[in-house]
Structures are given as C-alpha cells and as structure tokens.
Amino acid sequence: MNFDFTEDQQEIRATARDLLASRSTWERVRGHAEAGAQDEALYTELGGLGWPGIAVAEEHGGQGLGMVEFVILLEALGEACAAVPLRGTALAALFVEHAGSPGQQAQWLPGLASGELRGALGTWADGVGELVPDAVGADIVVLLDTDGGASLVPAADASIEPVASIDPTRRYARVSVAEGGGVELLTSDTSEALRRAEVGVAAGLVGVSQRALDMTVAFVKERKQFGVPIGSFQAVGHKAAQMLFDTEGARSATLFGAWAADADTDQLPLGAAMAKAAASAGGRTTTAAAIQLHGGIGFTWEADLHWLYKRAQLDAVFLGGPATHRARISALSAERVVAATR
C-alpha cells in the first residue's frame, strides 16, 4: 500500500512551497507584521489561483479537491508564516458548505472560494468574540458558541474592532453584533465542519514547526564552537531530534485526520482531536526549542524565529489547546472500548 501523496498532490505541495518561498520572504513578513498590515498583493495572487476554494465543491465555485489538498496548502502557508487572511476565508467556507443552508451556500460560497469575499472563524460568548483571527477586512464571520452552535455574522451587521496581539503576522479583531444587526444561524450539527477546521489549523502548525526545524538544523550545522559545528554536540542533537519527532508526529496525525474526512469514515472526530493535540503541543515546543538552539541570537528582534513562535502560541489554543483535545481522545477511546465489550 502506498501512503505517499499522489502525483497531483506532490505537484500542489511543490508549487505552493516554491511560490510562497519567493513571495513570502522573511523581509516581506516582517514588513507587514511591523506595519500591522496584511499582504494584500499576495492574497490577491493566491485568490487568483483558487487557493481559498481548494476544498469547496465545484458546484459552489471551488476546485472540488479534498482535505488532504487543503492541509497541504495550509501547511505551506504556515511554513511561510504568510501574512494573509486565507486561512480564515477557507475555514469560514468550510462551515458555510458543511453546515449552511442552500441559501447561505449560494450567497457566500462562490465569493469565498474565489477570494473575492473574505471570511473569518472564531469563538464568542455573550455575543462577543474577543480575539477572532483574520476578522479585519472580513465580509462574514462565523462564530462558534460554547454549546457547539455556530452563527454567521455579515460584516455589515457587526462591530469589528482591530485588536493587537502577540502575533502581528495575523490581524485579530473583537467582533460583536452591531445594534440592529442580524445573525444567521447555521445548522444545529456543525460537528463535521468543526472537526475539519481543527485539522486545518493543525496543518498550519505543522508548517510552522517544519520551518523552525529547518532553520535550526541549518544554523547548528554552520555555527561552530571549539572548532566544530554545535550540531555535533549530543545535547544539541537530542533537542533537534525531539523537534523532528514532534513535527513528524503532528504531520502524521494531521494527514490521518484529513484522510478520515476525505474517506468519510467515523474516524474523523478522533483524527481531528489527535491532529490538534499533537500539532498544538508540537508547535509550541518546537518553536521554543528553535529559539534556544539558536543561542543568544535566537532571542533578538532581528532573528526571525520569534514570528514562528508567536504564531504557534495563538494557533495552539485556537479551537482548543492540547489538554482539550487529549480529553476528547480519552472520551472517544473510552466510548469505543465500551462499544466493543457490549
């Protein structure tokens, strides 16, 4: 059995990584982050390539591909730390497609899939979403309730106030319903859309971890102490090996979750929890280890590692942190044990 990507998926991955390596350089990421702005030119280009709608059905204006292709793109975006709102748009489209009414799908999906409209996904309580990623400039915001429900809030009916966060490579906002504004409820069953979104967020964290690992390996090969590369020191090698372990483990779990979604199996809830737990924990530990292994330079503003570290901190808790998803894994596993013994 071949567990590798198909030729088409390999081509998508290579194209995405090559394009973002040239378009989303550290100089460009830094410039937009320090200016508190999104990379509008890059987002327009990615929209023209159909990236926001890669997993949206063709009947709704998307490319009709699957979750595996979706996570390939989101991993590449995480690896580039791209300052674009593509993830928010794509995740909002996931909810509209899998939990929206036919009318909501017809109204919003074609624009979201093409990138002409922008979306965001976040959580809220008591009518307020305190820290919603990609909400600045969004046309619609999908907000999740604590009880599992989801609401679609058009930007025209919302108050969207930009909020500064520790991750300036993304634009965050406080979202609340404006006076006299309306909220459209999505269907009561949003679980499949949420599980897919968790896998997508995990993919971005895998990309962040991979970039931190690559930068660190390159550094410890070149940086010398006592006349030899520091990568030859056992303590350095052990920490770098742990970074690789965490990154590959998160990648495997994320791809399993994507496969479960595409194969339409009952494994998606477990796969999504495994992916988000592994990627959230791995993203934080890997980026922290990268800073430590870079030594004194790793802690400076001029070093680019802190952009990865900061993105990992917020993405790790978005849609639930490691503890939340490990608890879900335990509950789902217990249910299976009970079912098997009946």
N, C-alpha and C positions, 0 to 999 in steps of 0.2 A: 504494500500500500504506500502511495506517495503522499507524504504530509507537507510537501513544499507548495509554494504558490504556483498557480497556473502561469503559462507564458504571458497572458494578458495582465495578470496581477503583478508579475515581475516587472512588466513594462510600465504599469502605473506607478509602482514604487520607485523605479529608477528615474522616471520622468519627474515625479514630484520632488524627489530629493535633489536632483540636478537643478531644477528650476528654482527651488527655494534657496539652495546654496548660493546661487548667483543673485537672487532678488532680495533675500532677507539676510544680508550680511550683518555682522555684529555692529558695524558702523551705522547701518540703517536702523537696526533695532534700537540701539542706544539713542539715536537722534529722535526717534518718535517717542520713546519712553520718557526721555528728559523733557520733551516738549508737551507731554501729556496728550498725544495725538495718535490716531490710528493711521496705518499706512494705506491711505485711500487708493493710491495708484496700484499697489499690489493687490488689494482686494478687488478692484475693478478687473484686473487681469485674471485673477482666479475665478471671478464670476463669469467672465467670458469663456473660460474653459469648462464651465459647468460643474465646478467642484462643489458648490453648496448643495446641488441636487443629485449628487452621485448615487445616493441610495433612495431617491424619490422615484416612484413609479413613472414610467414613460407617459402614461395617460394623464399625469399631473404636470408634465413638462420636465421631468427629471431624466436621468440617464438609465434608471431601472437596474442598477447593479445592486450588490448586496452589502451586508455589514462588513464582510472581510475587506472589500474595496474601501469602504468607508473608514475603517480603522487604519488602513494603510495610509490614507491621506491625513488623518488626524495625527498619526504618529509622526509623519513627516513635518507637519505644522508645529508639533511640539518640539521636535528636534531643532527646527529653525528658530524657535521662540518667536514666530512671526507675529507682528503687531497688527493683526487683522481680526475682524469680528466673524470670521467664517464659522467657527465652532458654534457660536450662539445661533446663527441663522440655520445651520444644519440641524441642531438639536430641536429648535422650535419647529422646523419642518417635520421632524420625526413625530412629535406629538400631534401635530395637525393631521398628519397622514394616518397614524395608527389609533388616534383617539378623537379625531374631529368628525363633525358631521359632513355629509356630502356638500352642503353649502359652504362650510368653513374651508373645506379642501379646495373647492372651486375658486373661492375668493382669494386664498392666501398662497396655496402651494405653487402655482406657476411662477409667481414673483419671487418667492423664496428660493425655488430651485434654480432660477436664472441668476440670482444675486441682485436683481433689481430692487427687491424688498429685503429688509434686514430683520432678523429676529433675535430674541434672547430667551434664555431659560433660567429661571431662578426659583427660589422658595419665598414664601411670605407667611406672615402671621398677623392676625388682626388687621388685614387689609394693607399691610406694608411689607415690601421686600427691601430689606436693609442693605444688602450688598449683592446686586444682580450683575453678573458679568456680561459684557457686550450690550448692555441696555442703552448706552449712549448712542443715539442715532438710529435705534431700532424702530421699525414700523409696528411690530407687535411684540408683546412679551408674554410668554407662557409662564405662569406662576403656580407652583405646587403647594398644596395645603399640607398641614401636618397629618391630616387623616387620609392622605393619598389622592385627594381630588386635585383637579387641575383647572385653571381658568385662563382664558385667552383675553388679554387686555390690549386693545389697539392703542398705539401711542397717542392718538388724538384724544383718548379718554383717560390718559394717565398723566401723573406728575412725575417726571423723570429728572432727578437731580444728580449730577455727577458727584461721585464720592472718590476721594483719594484713598488708595490702598497701598499695601506694601508691594504690590505687583503692578508697576506702571506700564508693563507691556500689554496689559488689557485695560479697557475702560469699564469701570464699575459705576453703578448708579443706585440711588434709593428710589424705588418705584412704589407709587401709591395711586389709587384711583382718584382722578380729579373730581371736584364737586360736579355732580350731574353726569358724570361719566358712566359708561356701561361696561359690564364684564360678561363675557360669553363663556359658559361652562362647556368643557369638553365632556366626553362620555364618562360614565362612572368608572369604567375599567381602563385605567391608564397604566396598568402594571407593565404591559409589554413595552410600551413606549419608554417608560422609566428604566426598565432593565437595559434596553438598547442604548439609552443615553448614558447610563453608568459605564457600559462597555466603551462608548466613545470617549468619555472623559479619561478612562483608564488608558486608552491608546495614546492620548496626548501626553500623559505622564510617562509612558514608556519612552516616547520620543525625547522628553526632557532628560530622562535617566541615561539614554543612549548617548546624547550629546555630552553630558557631563562625564561619562565614562571615556568617550573618545578623546576629549580634551585632556583628561587626566593621564591616560596612557601615553599620549604624545608628549606631555610635559615630563613625566617621570623617566621617559627614555632619553630625553635631552638634558635634563637638569642633573648636573654632576656634583658630587660631594666626596671628598677624599679621593678624587681622581676617577670615580666610577659613577655610572648613572644611578640615581637614587632608586630606580625601579628594581635594581638588583638586591636591595635590602629586603630581608624577609618580612619585616613589619609592613613595609610599603606594598610588597607583593600580595600579602594576605588581605589587606584592605581593598586593593584593586580587584582581587579575585571575588571578594564579597560584593563589590559593586556589580561585577559581571553576573554573579549568581542572582542578585536581586533584580537586575534588568531583564535577564532572560526568563526568570520565573514569572515576572509580571507580563512579559510579552506572550509567553505560552498560555497563561491564564486568560489574557485578553483575546487572543486568537481563538481559544476554545469558546469563549462567550460569543464571539462573532459567528463562529461556525454554528453554534447552537441556535442562534437567531435565524441564520440562513436556512438551516436544516429543519426549522420549525419543530423542534423537539421540546420535551418538557425539561431539558437541561438548562434552558436559558436563565431561570432565576438563580440557580446555583452557580452557573458560569459567570453571570454578571457580578454576583457577590464575591466570587473568588478573584475576578479581574480587578475590581475596585479596591478590595482589601490589599492585594499584592502590589498593585501599582501605587496606591496612596502611601503605603509604608515604604516601598522601594524608592519612590520619587524623593521622599524626604531624606532618607538615609544616604542615598547615592549622591545627591547634590551636596549634602553636608560633608560627606567623605571627600568629594572632589575639592572642596574649599580647603579642607585640612591637608590633603596631599599636595596641594599647591604651595603650602607653607605660608610665609608672610605675605607673598604677593596675592594669594587667594583671598585675603581679607580686604583688599584695597578696592576702591571705587573703580579704578581703571581696569581691573580684571573683569571679564565678562561673566564669570561664573555666578555672580550674585543675581543676574537676571533669571537664570535657570532655578536657582534656589528659591527665589521669591515666588516664581510661578508655581513651583512644586508645593509650596506651603498652602496656597489658596486652593489649588486644584485638588489637593489631597483631602480637603474637608468638604469640597463641593459635592453635593448629593450624598453626603455621608462619609465619615472617615473610616479608618481601618477597623476600629472597635465595632462600629455599627454593622459593617458587612461581615465581620467574623461572627457576630452574634447571629446574623441571618444564616450563615453557613452552618452553624451549630443547630439552629432550629430546623433548617431544611434537611440536614442529615439525620436528625432525630426522627423527623416525620417518615423518612424512608425506612429507617430501622423498624419503626413501629408497623409500617405498612407491610414490610417483608415478613414480620413474625405473625401476622394475622392468618 
